[in-house]
Each structure stands twice: as structure tokens, then as C-alpha cells.
Amino acid sequence: MKVSIVVPCYRSARTLGELVTQVTEVLDSPAQSARVEAFEIVLIVDGSPDDTADVALALARSNPHVRTLELMRNYGQHNALLAGIMAARHDVIVTMDDDLQHRASDVPKLLAALEEQGVDLVYGVAAHEEHAFLRSWASRSVKRVLAKMGVANASDISAFRAFRSELREAMHITHDPHISIDVLLSWATTREARVTVDMDRRADGISGYRFSTLVRHSLNMVTGYTTTPLRLVTILGMAAAGLGVLLFVYVLVGYLVGYITAVGYTSIIAAIAVFSGTQLISLGILGEYLARVHERAMRRPSYLIRRDSADDAVR
């Protein structure tokens, strides 16, 4: 097979050299020559404020396997991944992080599973995640959201993936600036597998995926790829209406029996609180959907490429 290794890069000037060295040594080794006919390493510099772009371009000039894409600004990890996936030239695509947490030596495990199990998509699932508690909890919450959205085997989702390039056909149709690669892959196939891999501690710096980022990403996925919140609004409205009916019956019976001589202040406040809260929640969710429709109507690009090192090589 021919393999494209796609790596989104942000503040990773200190780790890219080692990452490229490790991947090249693994895929260029005699042990992999029977499986890997050719490979490329696509580095996507996602508007990084440090000298990551310079390091990536230098690697592209010194290593014939490396290709660098520099984006116009910071679009986010999944958008950068989309840029690299769409630019990949080979029939199998592997995505991995730039911080050396994913081991290059585990790439053959993903390729072997893809080939031997006859699937379209393989996730490398860490035996033990090297994240802080809050980050790990937020990551698991995002996976639960994906499961509710109908994404098969959402608990196996990982940034370390290998899949066949044919799955990109599901990505051509999106015009959303807030994308999720895993949701798009779930649209293309259900033939997937998992392999257990080791995960190292981050070699340098701190993750750009903080708790607030994961919450925002989860909200984008929910409102961008499913109508479940709208259905929840209907259920919430029905529950509030039922509560209102019960409250009305309680007040009416109390008035007829005589222990309530007038509709009390507490009952009025309770009814106002229930219905106004329901209305605000409903309007908020509907507003999220309207905002998404507005953003898609503007057709904002998911990414724009400033520079492609392959073009430099041609010139």
C-alpha cells in the first residue's frame, strides 16, 4: 500500500524533527517494505504563532517524504486535518498528533489491521491515556455525545487513525467551518476496527485542547450534525406543559375545596418560572441552529492554504 501520514501542527517546532525522523525510520525500514510501497508525511501548519512553519518547510526541503501545507490562519485541529486529508496523494491515510504522544512504531499496527481485517477505518485506542483528569473527562463526554448522534463505536474514537482514501468522498460535501472528522468518517463507513496502542506523555508544551475547547467542540457537533436538541426541546415543552396542567389542577382543587381562597403568589411565580425557563432554553437551542444555518449560508471556507511545499519543489 501507499501511505500518507497527516499531521496537524501547532506550536510544535521542537517536536516535528523527531516525529519525522521516527516515522521515516519506521516506514522506510526493511520490515515494512513488503507492506508499504511508498509514503509521504503531510505537515499542516495551522497558523502557529511560533516558528513551526519554518521548521516544517525546512523538513520538506531536506526530506523527500515530507510535504508541508501552511494555512492562512488558525482554523482548528479538525479543519487542519481536513486540509491534509484532502491533499493526501496515497490510498491509505494515517492521522496522528504532533506532540509525540502517538508512537510512530504503532503505525504498522494500524496498517496491518486495515489490511488483515478488511475494514475501511482503524482507530488506535490508548491502553492508558496520558491526560489530566479534567481533559480526560471532557474527552469521554465528547465521545458520549458522538454515541448519541449515532456514531458507531464512538468510545473507540481517537486522533490516531488509519483509513482508506475513498472515505474522503463524504468530506467533499461539507461546507461547515466547524467540522468533525470522526462524524464525517461515520457518514462514509461502519466497517471499522480498533487496535490497542501505547500513548506517551506530551514531549513539549501543553495541549491546545483545553476543557472549554472540548465543550465548544461538543456543542458544535451536537448542533451541526444532529437534530437531537430540537427533539429535546419538544420533550421539554411537553414536560413543562404537563407540569403546568398539574399546577392548574392543584390550584383549582384547592380553590373548590376551600383551603385556597385565591390563586397564591407562590403558584404564579412557579408557573412563570417554569414556562419562562422553558422558553429561554428553547429559544437558545433554536438560536444555535439558526446561527449554524447562517454560517453555512455564508459558505465560509473550512480552510485556506497559504503555501504548499510541493509547489515550491515544482518551481
C-alpha positions as CSV (number, residue, x, y, z in Angstrom):
1,M,0.0,0.0,0.0
2,K,0.9,3.7,-0.3
3,V,0.5,5.7,2.9
4,S,0.0,9.4,3.6
5,I,0.8,10.4,7.2
6,V,-1.2,13.6,8.0
7,V,-0.1,15.6,11.0
8,P,-1.8,18.9,12.1
9,C,0.9,21.2,13.6
10,Y,0.5,23.9,16.2
11,R,3.3,25.2,18.4
12,S,5.3,22.0,17.6
13,A,8.6,23.4,16.3
14,R,10.6,21.4,18.9
15,T,8.9,18.0,18.2
16,L,8.5,18.0,14.4
17,G,12.0,16.9,13.6
18,E,11.9,13.9,15.9
19,L,8.4,13.0,14.7
20,V,9.5,13.0,11.0
21,T,12.7,11.0,11.9
22,Q,10.7,8.4,13.8
23,V,8.0,8.0,11.1
24,T,10.6,7.8,8.3
25,E,12.7,5.2,10.1
26,V,9.6,3.0,10.7
27,L,8.0,3.2,7.3
28,D,11.4,3.1,5.4
29,S,12.6,0.0,7.3
30,P,13.1,-3.4,5.6
31,A,10.4,-4.8,8.0
32,Q,7.8,-2.6,6.3
33,S,9.0,-2.7,2.7
34,A,6.6,-5.6,1.9
35,R,3.6,-3.7,3.1
36,V,4.4,0.0,2.4
37,E,5.4,0.7,-1.2
38,A,5.6,4.5,-0.8
39,F,4.7,7.0,1.8
40,E,4.6,10.8,2.4
41,I,4.4,12.9,5.6
42,V,2.0,15.8,5.2
43,L,2.6,18.5,7.8
44,I,-0.3,21.1,8.1
45,V,0.8,24.2,9.9
46,D,-2.4,25.6,11.4
47,G,-1.5,29.3,11.8
48,S,1.0,28.6,14.5
49,P,2.4,31.8,16.1
50,D,5.9,30.3,16.7
51,D,8.5,29.1,14.1
52,T,6.7,25.8,13.4
53,A,6.1,26.8,9.7
54,D,9.8,27.5,9.2
55,V,10.8,24.1,10.8
56,A,8.2,22.3,8.7
57,L,9.3,23.9,5.5
58,A,13.0,23.1,6.3
59,L,12.0,19.4,6.8
60,A,10.2,19.4,3.5
61,R,13.4,20.7,1.8
62,S,15.6,18.1,3.5
63,N,13.4,15.0,3.5
64,P,11.8,13.9,0.1
65,H,9.0,12.2,2.0
66,V,7.8,15.4,3.7
67,R,5.3,17.9,2.3
68,T,4.2,21.0,4.2
69,L,0.9,22.9,3.9
70,E,0.8,26.3,5.7
71,L,-2.7,27.5,6.3
72,M,-3.7,31.2,6.1
73,R,-4.6,31.4,9.8
74,N,-5.5,29.1,12.7
75,Y,-8.6,27.1,11.8
76,G,-8.5,24.4,14.4
77,Q,-7.3,20.8,14.5
78,H,-10.1,19.2,12.6
79,N,-10.0,21.8,9.8
80,A,-6.3,21.4,9.5
81,L,-6.8,17.6,9.4
82,L,-9.3,18.1,6.6
83,A,-6.8,20.2,4.6
84,G,-4.2,17.5,4.9
85,I,-6.6,14.6,4.2
86,M,-7.9,16.3,1.0
87,A,-4.3,17.0,-0.1
88,A,-3.0,13.4,0.6
89,R,-1.9,11.6,-2.5
90,H,-1.9,8.0,-1.4
91,D,-4.6,5.3,-0.9
92,V,-4.3,5.0,2.9
93,I,-4.3,7.9,5.2
94,V,-3.0,7.9,8.8
95,T,-3.6,10.8,11.1
96,M,-1.5,11.4,14.3
97,D,-0.7,14.3,16.6
98,D,2.4,16.4,16.5
99,D,3.4,16.1,20.2
100,L,5.0,12.6,20.1
101,Q,2.2,11.1,22.2
102,H,1.4,8.8,19.4
103,R,4.2,6.4,18.7
104,A,5.4,6.0,15.1
105,S,6.2,2.4,15.9
106,D,2.4,1.8,16.3
107,V,1.6,2.9,12.7
108,P,2.3,-0.6,11.3
109,K,-0.3,-1.9,13.8
110,L,-3.0,0.3,12.2
111,L,-1.9,-0.6,8.7
112,A,-1.9,-4.3,9.5
113,A,-5.4,-4.2,11.0
114,L,-6.7,-2.2,8.0
115,E,-5.3,-4.8,5.6
116,E,-5.9,-8.1,7.5
117,Q,-9.4,-7.3,8.9
118,G,-10.7,-5.9,5.6
119,V,-12.1,-2.7,7.2
120,D,-12.1,0.9,6.0
121,L,-11.2,2.6,9.2
122,V,-9.0,1.7,12.2
123,Y,-8.6,3.7,15.4
124,G,-5.6,3.4,17.6
125,V,-7.0,3.4,21.2
126,A,-4.6,4.1,24.0
127,A,-4.4,1.5,26.7
128,H,-3.8,4.3,29.2
129,E,-4.4,8.0,28.2
130,E,-1.8,10.4,29.4
131,H,-4.1,13.3,30.0
132,A,-5.2,15.3,33.1
133,F,-8.4,14.2,34.8
134,L,-10.5,17.1,33.6
135,R,-9.2,16.8,30.0
136,S,-9.9,13.0,30.0
137,W,-13.4,13.5,31.4
138,A,-14.2,16.1,28.7
139,S,-12.9,13.8,26.0
140,R,-15.1,11.0,27.3
141,S,-18.0,13.4,27.3
142,V,-17.5,14.2,23.7
143,K,-17.4,10.5,22.8
144,R,-20.7,10.0,24.6
145,V,-22.2,12.9,22.6
146,L,-21.0,11.2,19.4
147,A,-22.6,7.9,20.5
148,K,-25.9,9.7,21.0
149,M,-25.5,11.1,17.5
150,G,-25.4,7.5,16.1
151,V,-21.6,7.3,15.5
152,A,-20.8,3.6,15.7
153,N,-18.2,2.6,18.3
154,A,-17.8,6.2,19.5
155,S,-15.9,5.1,22.6
156,D,-13.0,4.0,20.2
157,I,-12.6,7.3,18.6
158,S,-9.0,8.7,18.7
159,A,-6.9,11.2,16.8
160,F,-4.7,8.2,15.8
161,R,-6.5,6.7,12.8
162,A,-5.9,4.9,9.6
163,F,-8.5,4.8,6.8
164,R,-8.8,4.3,3.1
165,S,-8.7,7.5,1.0
166,E,-12.1,6.6,-0.6
167,L,-13.8,7.8,2.6
168,R,-12.9,11.4,1.5
169,E,-15.9,11.4,-0.7
170,A,-18.0,12.0,2.5
171,M,-15.9,15.1,3.1
172,H,-16.4,16.9,-0.2
173,I,-20.0,17.7,0.6
174,T,-19.4,19.7,3.8
175,H,-19.3,23.5,3.8
176,D,-19.2,23.9,7.6
177,P,-16.3,25.8,9.3
178,H,-17.0,23.7,12.5
179,I,-16.3,20.2,11.2
180,S,-15.7,16.9,13.0
181,I,-13.5,14.4,11.0
182,D,-14.9,11.5,13.0
183,V,-18.6,12.4,12.2
184,L,-17.7,12.7,8.5
185,L,-16.0,9.3,8.6
186,S,-19.0,7.8,10.3
187,W,-21.1,9.0,7.3
188,A,-18.8,7.1,5.0
189,T,-18.4,3.7,6.6
190,T,-19.4,1.4,9.5
191,R,-16.6,-1.1,8.7
192,E,-14.1,-0.1,11.4
193,A,-11.8,-1.7,13.9
194,R,-9.7,-0.8,16.8
195,V,-6.2,-1.7,18.0
196,T,-4.7,-1.0,21.4
197,V,-1.6,1.2,21.3
198,D,0.6,2.9,23.8
199,M,0.4,6.6,24.4
200,D,3.4,8.6,25.7
201,R,3.4,11.9,27.7
202,R,3.4,15.1,25.6
203,A,7.0,15.8,24.7
204,D,6.8,19.6,24.8
205,G,4.4,22.4,25.8
206,I,0.7,21.9,26.7
207,S,-2.2,20.8,24.7
208,G,-4.3,23.4,22.9
209,Y,-7.4,21.2,23.6
210,R,-8.5,22.6,26.9
211,F,-11.7,21.8,28.7
212,S,-13.5,24.8,27.3
213,T,-12.3,23.9,23.8
214,L,-13.7,20.4,24.1
215,V,-17.1,21.8,25.4
216,R,-17.3,24.1,22.4
217,H,-16.3,21.3,20.0
218,S,-19.0,19.1,21.6
219,L,-21.6,21.9,21.2
220,N,-20.6,22.4,17.5
221,M,-21.0,18.7,16.8
222,V,-24.4,18.5,18.5
223,T,-25.9,21.5,16.7
224,G,-24.1,20.8,13.4
225,Y,-24.7,17.1,12.8
226,T,-27.9,16.1,14.7
227,T,-31.4,17.3,15.4
228,T,-31.5,15.7,18.8
229,P,-31.5,19.0,20.7
230,L,-34.6,20.1,18.7
231,R,-36.3,16.9,19.8
232,L,-35.3,17.6,23.3
233,V,-36.9,21.0,23.1
234,T,-40.2,19.3,22.1
235,I,-39.9,16.9,25.1
236,L,-39.0,19.8,27.4
237,G,-42.1,21.7,26.2
238,M,-44.4,18.7,26.7
239,A,-42.9,18.2,30.2
240,A,-43.4,21.9,31.1
241,A,-47.0,21.8,29.7
242,G,-47.7,18.7,31.9
243,L,-46.3,20.4,34.9
244,G,-48.4,23.5,34.2
245,V,-51.6,21.3,33.9
246,L,-50.8,19.7,37.3
247,L,-50.2,23.1,38.8
248,F,-53.6,24.3,37.5
249,V,-55.4,21.2,38.8
250,Y,-53.8,21.7,42.2
251,V,-54.9,25.3,42.4
252,L,-58.4,24.6,41.1
253,V,-59.0,21.7,43.5
254,G,-57.6,23.8,46.4
255,Y,-60.0,26.6,45.5
256,L,-63.0,24.3,45.2
257,V,-62.2,22.5,48.5
258,G,-61.8,25.8,50.2
259,Y,-58.2,25.7,51.5
260,I,-57.2,28.2,48.8
261,T,-59.3,31.3,48.6
262,A,-57.3,32.9,45.9
263,V,-54.5,32.0,43.4
264,G,-51.4,32.4,45.5
265,Y,-48.3,34.4,44.8
266,T,-46.2,31.2,45.0
267,S,-48.2,29.4,42.4
268,I,-48.0,32.3,40.0
269,I,-44.2,32.6,40.4
270,A,-43.8,28.9,40.0
271,A,-45.7,28.9,36.7
272,I,-43.8,31.9,35.4
273,A,-40.5,30.3,36.3
274,V,-41.4,27.0,34.6
275,F,-42.6,28.5,31.4
276,S,-40.2,31.3,31.1
277,G,-37.3,28.9,31.7
278,T,-38.6,26.5,29.1
279,Q,-39.0,29.3,26.6
280,L,-35.5,30.6,27.1
281,I,-33.9,27.2,26.8
282,S,-35.9,26.5,23.6
283,L,-35.0,29.9,22.1
284,G,-31.4,29.3,22.9
285,I,-31.3,25.9,21.1
286,L,-33.2,27.3,18.2
287,G,-30.8,30.2,18.1
288,E,-27.9,27.8,17.8
289,Y,-29.4,26.1,14.8
290,L,-30.2,29.5,13.1
291,A,-26.6,30.5,13.7
292,R,-25.4,27.4,12.0
293,V,-27.7,27.9,9.1
294,H,-26.4,31.5,8.8
295,E,-22.8,30.4,8.9
296,R,-23.4,27.7,6.2
297,A,-25.2,30.2,4.1
298,M,-22.1,32.4,4.2
299,R,-20.1,29.4,2.9
300,R,-17.1,30.3,5.0
301,P,-14.2,28.1,4.0
302,S,-13.1,25.2,6.3
303,Y,-9.5,26.1,5.5
304,L,-7.3,28.1,3.0
305,I,-3.8,27.1,2.1
306,R,-1.2,29.9,2.1
307,R,1.7,27.7,0.9
308,D,2.3,24.2,-0.3
309,S,5.9,22.9,-0.3
310,A,5.1,20.7,-3.3
311,D,4.6,23.8,-5.4
312,D,8.0,25.0,-4.3
313,A,9.5,21.7,-5.4
314,V,7.9,22.0,-8.9
315,R,9.2,25.5,-9.3
